[in-house]
Structures are given as C-alpha cells and as structure tokens.
Amino acid sequence: MKITVSVTNDLATDQRVHKVCTTLTQSGYEVKLVGRKFRNSRPLERIYQTDRLRLFFNRSVLFYAEYNIRLFFYLLFDKTDLYLSNDTDSLPANYLASKIRRKPLVFDAHEMFPEVPELTHRPVVKAVWRKIEDWIFPHLKHCYTVCRSIADYYNIRYKINMGVVRNIPFATVSQPVQKKIWADDGKKVLLYQGAVNIGRGIEWVIDAMPYLDDCIFYIAGDGDVLSAMQAKAKSLELEDRVRFLGRIPLEELSVYTSQAAIGLVLLENRGLNYYYALPNRIFDFMRVHVPVLATDFPEMRRVVATYHTGVLIDHYEPEYLAETIKSMLAAPINHPDFEHAGQDLSWERESEVILKIMENL
C-alpha cells in the first residue's frame, strides 16, 4: 500500500511525523511525506520518500490557502492508496482529494488547532478553523490524537471514535553520542527544546536566571517570539547565561537532551490546547533520565506524577522558580523511576493503534 503523508512544516524537526513514517515504512508500506520548503531548510536523509513544496507565501491566511490549494492538486494526481493528514491545517486538501478519488483518509491531530494560543485574540480566524473542523470532523472514520483529554473532547463534540497515540520516543532508540557539547565551567544546563512560541514559559525562566548564578539556560528551537525572548535576555544583561541554539535537526537533538540537568516543560494556560497538552519533550527527557520541571496540567500530571520523573508547579514568580530549580539540582535522580517509565512507555506500543487502523482499512 502506498501512503502519502502531509504536514505544513518543513519536516526537519517534526519528531512525531518522522516516527509515524518510519513505523509505516518498517511495516512494509511505501511512504511519501509531503511538506513545505523554506530558504533555510536543511537537506533530509530519511528511509522514506520526502517531497517539499516551495510556496510564495509562508505566513498568514495566504500561506494556509496556498498550501491547501497546492496540496489538493498534488494529492489529486498522486499515485497513492491512502492519505494521512497531520493537523487541521492540512486537512481540507486531504479531505477533498480523498472524496474525489475515493481513497481512505487517516487523520492525526497533533493539537486542538482552533485553541492554539496564537488565535486567542483572533476570534474571526479561530472561528474559521472551528468551522473547518465542524465541516470535516464528523466524517472522520480513522483518526487519532496525542492524548486522552483531546480525544475525549473531539469524541464528545463530533461523536467520532478518535484514538490516542502519545508522542513517545522509540524504546529501541540508539544511545546519543557521548560527546560534551557545552563547556560552561561546571554550570548546570537548563534546557528548553521545541517551538519558541507564545505561552511556552520561556520568559519565566529568563526572569529567574538572575537568581541562578550556577545555571545556563539553553533554548533549542525557533518560533514567533524568538526575537522577543532574545531582547528580554539582553535587557536583563543575561546574554552569557541565556543562549539560543536555533533549530536542531531531530537526528542531533538527543545529544543536547541527554546533557541537560533539568528539562523545562512549562506552559501558560492559554486555552484548552495548552491545558490538555502532552508535549513530546516530556518523554524525550524521560528517555535519557533527565528530570523535568513541568506545569501542573492534567495530561502532564498524569505522566510526571505517575512515574516520579520531575516536579510539577502552578505558579512562576522568579524567586520561587529559581528556588524550585535549586532544590531539583540538589536532589539525586532516581534512575529506577526512569527505568520503570521506559519499560511502560514506548513508541512501539503507541504505534500499534496506527498499524491497526491501516490493517483494518
């Protein structure tokens, strides 16, 4: 079976889509992944085929409109047996192509798209995305998402059967290369990895850094508020202890993850999408025995509190945050807890949901 997978990013750092495509390829399916290409997009070397579309527009409504139109015609003439759409922003093209060509459609909801923080103060745009979901979601027969809370929400709202595939690393992942990438005179590394977008708690940690003389805060990623975070660090004269790494290819990311002292998974309550979030970085840090400092939201609590692999907090004053980090650094890591979590949680187990869908089409 030939499967065409589509997503709106440039493929280089999307761990979830890469794991899905890898699993399908290793299970005997012929996979092609379609995304978009930027001027600074890095070359890709994958075990499956990739294709990236160059667009005239790379932001705003013009981007989403152009991408879905281009993708629709691409899929319409693509030699494939099945469409796998990732997120609501790639769904219109996939849905229309699947209807016209009478091909099966599988949908992977990475988040509650109309509830993303970027749309909080944009009611018209939010309403448009909600209308798109109201139009298509009731007709979805094969779909899954990243956590139980989001699945329950959509199942109740649209009376569908959305499964759950959490964004957990492979159990059989190779050990990261043991090389030291930071030489900071013994300072402890605090690491944020992921999109540098609004509501990710990055500014809270920057505000706490004046009280953390023995720490360096590294930010691995790019996003809408990167310039604002860089300006904030500069205004507090923290350029030497708040450092921006940019986007790290997923093939290299584990080297950075494994050398952190604490992984940061802090989110602001900016709607249901963040409140129900279960970021993959929680599992990435867990896999390499790095404790997390995470926000006490339902899905994150379900993992961190169950396996005792970090600390949950619900307020973020600079001095309080700094004291919490200091206490975590002073406490020894309980490696058996991480081992227990690693035995229970793996992509191999999660992906059984996807493979079952494919087998039953």
C-alpha positions as CSV (number, residue, x, y, z in Angstrom):
1,M,0.0,0.0,0.0
2,K,1.2,3.5,-0.9
3,I,0.6,6.1,1.8
4,T,1.0,9.9,1.2
5,V,1.6,11.7,4.5
6,S,1.2,15.5,4.6
7,V,2.1,18.3,7.1
8,T,2.6,22.0,6.8
9,N,6.1,22.2,8.3
10,D,9.4,21.6,6.5
11,L,9.8,18.1,8.0
12,A,13.3,18.7,9.5
13,T,12.3,18.8,13.2
14,D,8.9,17.0,13.3
15,Q,9.6,14.0,15.5
16,R,6.0,12.7,15.5
17,V,5.6,12.6,11.8
18,H,9.1,11.1,11.4
19,K,8.2,8.3,13.8
20,V,4.9,7.6,12.1
21,C,6.6,7.4,8.7
22,T,9.4,5.2,10.0
23,T,7.0,2.8,11.6
24,L,4.9,2.5,8.5
25,T,7.9,2.0,6.3
26,Q,9.3,-0.6,8.6
27,S,6.0,-2.4,8.5
28,G,6.1,-2.7,4.7
29,Y,4.2,0.3,3.5
30,E,5.5,2.6,0.8
31,V,5.5,6.1,2.4
32,K,5.9,9.5,0.9
33,L,6.0,12.6,3.2
34,V,5.0,16.0,1.8
35,G,5.7,19.3,3.5
36,R,7.0,22.7,2.5
37,K,10.4,24.1,1.9
38,F,12.0,27.3,3.2
39,R,15.1,29.0,2.0
40,N,17.0,27.8,5.1
41,S,15.5,24.2,5.1
42,R,18.2,21.6,5.7
43,P,18.7,18.6,3.5
44,L,16.8,15.4,4.6
45,E,18.0,11.8,4.7
46,R,15.2,9.5,5.5
47,I,14.3,5.9,4.9
48,Y,11.1,7.0,3.2
49,Q,10.5,9.4,0.3
50,T,10.1,13.1,1.0
51,D,8.9,16.0,-1.1
52,R,8.7,19.7,0.0
53,L,6.7,22.3,-1.8
54,R,8.0,25.8,-2.3
55,L,5.4,28.5,-1.6
56,F,5.1,32.1,-2.4
57,F,3.5,32.8,1.0
58,N,4.9,31.5,4.3
59,R,2.6,33.0,6.8
60,S,-1.0,34.3,7.5
61,V,-4.1,33.2,5.7
62,L,-2.4,33.4,2.3
63,F,0.0,30.6,3.4
64,Y,-2.8,28.2,4.5
65,A,-4.8,28.9,1.4
66,E,-1.9,28.5,-1.0
67,Y,-0.6,25.4,0.7
68,N,-4.0,23.6,0.7
69,I,-4.7,24.5,-2.9
70,R,-1.2,23.3,-4.0
71,L,-1.5,20.2,-1.8
72,F,-5.0,19.4,-3.1
73,F,-3.8,19.3,-6.7
74,Y,-0.7,17.4,-5.7
75,L,-2.8,14.7,-3.9
76,L,-5.3,14.7,-6.7
77,F,-2.8,13.4,-9.2
78,D,-0.5,11.5,-6.8
79,K,-0.2,7.7,-7.2
80,T,-1.2,6.7,-3.8
81,D,-3.7,4.4,-2.0
82,L,-4.2,6.4,1.2
83,Y,-3.9,9.9,2.6
84,L,-2.6,10.6,6.1
85,S,-3.2,14.2,7.1
86,N,-1.4,15.8,10.1
87,D,-3.3,18.6,11.9
88,T,-6.3,20.6,10.8
89,D,-4.2,23.0,8.7
90,S,-3.5,20.2,6.1
91,L,-7.0,18.5,6.4
92,P,-9.1,20.5,3.8
93,A,-6.9,19.4,0.9
94,N,-6.7,15.8,2.1
95,Y,-10.4,15.5,2.7
96,L,-11.4,16.9,-0.7
97,A,-8.9,14.7,-2.5
98,S,-10.0,11.6,-0.6
99,K,-13.6,12.3,-1.5
100,I,-13.0,12.9,-5.2
101,R,-10.6,9.9,-5.6
102,R,-12.5,7.7,-3.2
103,K,-9.3,7.0,-1.2
104,P,-9.2,6.3,2.5
105,L,-8.2,9.2,4.8
106,V,-6.5,8.9,8.1
107,F,-6.1,12.0,10.4
108,D,-3.5,12.7,13.1
109,A,-4.5,15.6,15.3
110,H,-1.3,16.9,16.9
111,E,-3.2,19.5,18.9
112,M,-6.6,21.3,19.2
113,F,-5.9,23.6,16.3
114,P,-8.6,26.3,16.9
115,E,-7.4,26.5,20.5
116,V,-3.7,27.4,19.9
117,P,-2.6,30.5,21.8
118,E,-1.8,32.4,18.6
119,L,-5.6,32.5,17.9
120,T,-6.7,33.6,21.4
121,H,-7.2,37.2,20.4
122,R,-8.1,36.5,16.7
123,P,-11.8,35.4,17.0
124,V,-12.5,35.6,13.3
125,V,-9.6,33.3,12.3
126,K,-10.4,31.0,15.2
127,A,-14.0,30.7,14.0
128,V,-12.8,29.8,10.5
129,W,-10.7,26.9,11.8
130,R,-13.6,25.8,14.0
131,K,-15.9,25.8,11.0
132,I,-13.5,23.7,9.1
133,E,-13.4,21.2,11.9
134,D,-17.2,21.3,12.2
135,W,-17.4,20.5,8.5
136,I,-14.9,17.7,8.3
137,F,-14.5,16.1,11.7
138,P,-18.0,14.4,11.8
139,H,-17.0,12.5,8.7
140,L,-13.6,11.2,10.0
141,K,-13.6,7.4,10.3
142,H,-9.9,6.8,11.0
143,C,-8.3,9.3,13.4
144,Y,-6.1,9.6,16.4
145,T,-4.5,12.3,18.6
146,V,-1.8,12.9,21.1
147,C,-3.6,12.4,24.5
148,R,-6.8,11.2,26.1
149,S,-8.1,14.6,27.0
150,I,-8.1,15.9,23.4
151,A,-9.5,12.6,22.1
152,D,-12.4,12.7,24.7
153,Y,-13.1,16.4,23.7
154,Y,-13.4,15.6,20.0
155,N,-15.3,12.3,20.5
156,I,-17.9,14.1,22.5
157,R,-18.2,17.1,20.3
158,Y,-18.4,15.2,17.0
159,K,-19.5,11.8,18.0
160,I,-16.5,10.1,16.4
161,N,-14.0,7.5,17.6
162,M,-10.7,9.2,17.9
163,G,-7.9,7.1,19.3
164,V,-4.8,8.0,21.3
165,V,-1.2,7.8,20.1
166,R,1.1,9.6,22.6
167,N,4.3,11.2,21.2
168,I,6.7,8.9,23.0
169,P,10.2,8.0,21.7
170,F,11.2,4.6,20.4
171,A,12.2,2.2,23.1
172,T,14.9,0.9,20.9
173,V,16.4,4.4,20.2
174,S,20.2,4.3,19.9
175,Q,22.1,5.9,22.7
176,P,23.1,9.5,22.0
177,V,26.7,10.2,21.0
178,Q,28.7,10.7,24.2
179,K,30.4,14.0,23.5
180,K,30.4,17.1,25.6
181,I,28.8,19.9,23.6
182,W,28.9,22.6,26.3
183,A,31.9,23.8,28.3
184,D,30.4,26.1,30.9
185,D,32.8,25.7,33.8
186,G,30.6,23.3,35.7
187,K,27.4,25.3,35.4
188,K,24.2,23.3,35.3
189,V,22.3,23.3,32.0
190,L,18.6,24.1,31.9
191,L,17.1,23.1,28.5
192,Y,14.0,24.1,26.6
193,Q,13.5,22.3,23.3
194,G,10.7,23.0,20.9
195,A,8.9,25.8,19.2
196,V,9.7,29.3,20.7
197,N,6.1,30.4,20.7
198,I,3.9,32.4,23.0
199,G,2.9,30.8,26.3
200,R,5.8,28.3,26.5
201,G,7.1,29.7,29.8
202,I,10.5,30.7,28.4
203,E,10.2,34.2,29.7
204,W,9.5,32.9,33.2
205,V,12.8,31.1,33.2
206,I,14.7,34.1,31.8
207,D,13.3,36.2,34.7
208,A,14.5,33.6,37.2
209,M,18.0,33.4,35.8
210,P,19.4,36.4,37.9
211,Y,18.8,34.1,40.9
212,L,20.5,31.1,39.3
213,D,24.2,32.0,39.1
214,D,25.3,28.4,38.7
215,C,23.0,27.7,35.7
216,I,23.0,28.2,31.9
217,F,19.6,28.3,30.1
218,Y,19.7,26.9,26.6
219,I,16.8,27.3,24.2
220,A,16.8,24.9,21.2
221,G,14.2,26.0,18.7
222,D,12.7,28.8,16.6
223,G,9.4,30.5,16.6
224,D,7.2,33.6,16.7
225,V,8.6,35.1,19.9
226,L,12.3,34.2,19.4
227,S,13.2,37.9,18.8
228,A,11.3,39.0,21.9
229,M,13.0,36.4,24.1
230,Q,16.4,37.4,22.8
231,A,15.6,41.1,23.5
232,K,14.4,40.1,27.0
233,A,17.6,38.3,27.8
234,K,19.6,41.2,26.5
235,S,17.6,43.7,28.6
236,L,18.5,41.7,31.7
237,E,22.1,41.5,30.7
238,L,21.9,37.7,30.5
239,E,23.4,37.1,27.1
240,D,26.1,35.0,28.6
241,R,23.7,32.7,30.5
242,V,20.7,32.6,28.2
243,R,21.7,31.1,24.9
244,F,19.7,30.4,21.7
245,L,20.7,27.4,19.7
246,G,18.2,27.8,16.9
247,R,16.5,24.7,15.3
248,I,18.3,21.5,15.9
249,P,17.7,18.6,13.5
250,L,15.9,15.8,15.2
251,E,18.8,13.4,14.3
252,E,21.0,15.6,16.6
253,L,18.6,16.6,19.3
254,S,19.2,13.7,21.6
255,V,22.8,14.7,22.1
256,Y,21.6,18.0,23.6
257,T,18.7,16.5,25.5
258,S,20.9,13.9,27.3
259,Q,23.3,16.6,28.6
260,A,20.7,18.8,30.4
261,A,20.4,18.8,34.2
262,I,16.7,19.8,34.0
263,G,14.3,19.8,31.1
264,L,11.7,22.6,31.0
265,V,8.1,21.9,30.1
266,L,6.3,25.0,31.3
267,L,3.1,26.2,29.7
268,E,0.8,29.1,30.2
269,N,-2.9,28.4,30.4
270,R,-3.9,30.0,27.1
271,G,-6.8,27.8,26.2
272,L,-7.6,24.1,26.0
273,N,-4.8,23.3,23.6
274,Y,-2.2,24.1,26.2
275,Y,-4.2,23.0,29.2
276,Y,-4.6,19.5,27.7
277,A,-1.1,19.4,26.2
278,L,1.3,16.5,26.5
279,P,4.5,17.7,24.8
280,N,6.8,15.1,23.4
281,R,9.7,16.7,25.2
282,I,8.4,15.3,28.5
283,F,9.1,11.8,27.0
284,D,12.3,12.9,25.3
285,F,13.8,14.0,28.7
286,M,12.4,10.9,30.4
287,R,14.1,8.6,27.9
288,V,17.6,9.9,28.8
289,H,16.9,10.2,32.6
290,V,16.6,14.0,32.7
291,P,14.1,15.2,35.3
292,V,11.5,17.8,34.1
293,L,10.1,20.9,35.6
294,A,6.6,20.9,34.2
295,T,3.3,22.8,34.6
296,D,0.7,21.0,36.7
297,F,-1.9,20.4,33.8
298,P,-3.9,17.2,33.6
299,E,-2.0,15.3,30.9
300,M,1.4,16.3,32.1
301,R,0.5,15.4,35.7
302,R,-0.7,12.0,34.5
303,V,2.8,11.1,33.3
304,V,5.1,13.0,35.7
305,A,3.2,12.2,38.9
306,T,2.7,8.6,38.0
307,Y,6.4,7.9,37.2
308,H,8.0,10.4,39.6
309,T,10.2,11.8,36.8
310,G,10.1,15.5,37.7
311,V,8.4,18.3,39.6
312,L,5.0,19.9,38.9
313,I,4.3,23.6,39.6
314,D,1.5,26.0,39.1
315,H,3.0,29.5,39.7
316,Y,6.1,31.0,38.4
317,E,7.4,34.0,40.3
318,P,11.1,34.4,39.5
319,E,12.5,33.7,43.0
320,Y,10.1,30.8,43.6
321,L,11.0,29.3,40.2
322,A,14.7,29.7,41.0
323,E,14.3,28.0,44.4
324,T,12.4,25.1,42.8
325,I,15.2,24.6,40.3
326,K,17.9,24.8,43.0
327,S,16.1,22.1,45.0
328,M,15.8,19.9,42.0
329,L,19.5,20.3,41.3
330,A,20.3,19.4,44.9
331,A,18.2,16.2,44.8
332,P,19.6,13.0,43.3
333,I,18.0,11.5,40.3
334,N,16.1,8.2,41.0
335,H,17.1,6.2,37.9
336,P,14.8,3.2,38.7
337,D,11.8,5.5,38.2
338,F,13.1,6.4,34.8
339,E,13.7,2.8,34.0
340,H,10.2,1.9,35.1
341,A,8.8,4.6,32.9
342,G,10.9,3.5,29.9
343,Q,9.5,-0.1,30.3
344,D,5.9,1.1,30.2
345,L,6.1,3.9,27.7
346,S,7.4,3.4,24.1
347,W,6.5,4.4,20.6
348,E,6.4,0.7,19.6
349,R,3.4,0.3,21.9
350,E,1.7,3.6,21.0
351,S,2.1,3.0,17.2
352,E,0.1,-0.3,17.4
353,V,-3.0,2.0,17.2
354,I,-1.8,3.3,13.8
355,L,-0.9,-0.1,12.5
356,K,-4.3,-1.5,13.5
357,I,-6.0,1.3,11.6
358,M,-4.0,0.5,8.5
359,E,-4.7,-3.2,8.7
360,N,-8.5,-2.6,9.1
361,L,-8.9,-0.2,6.1
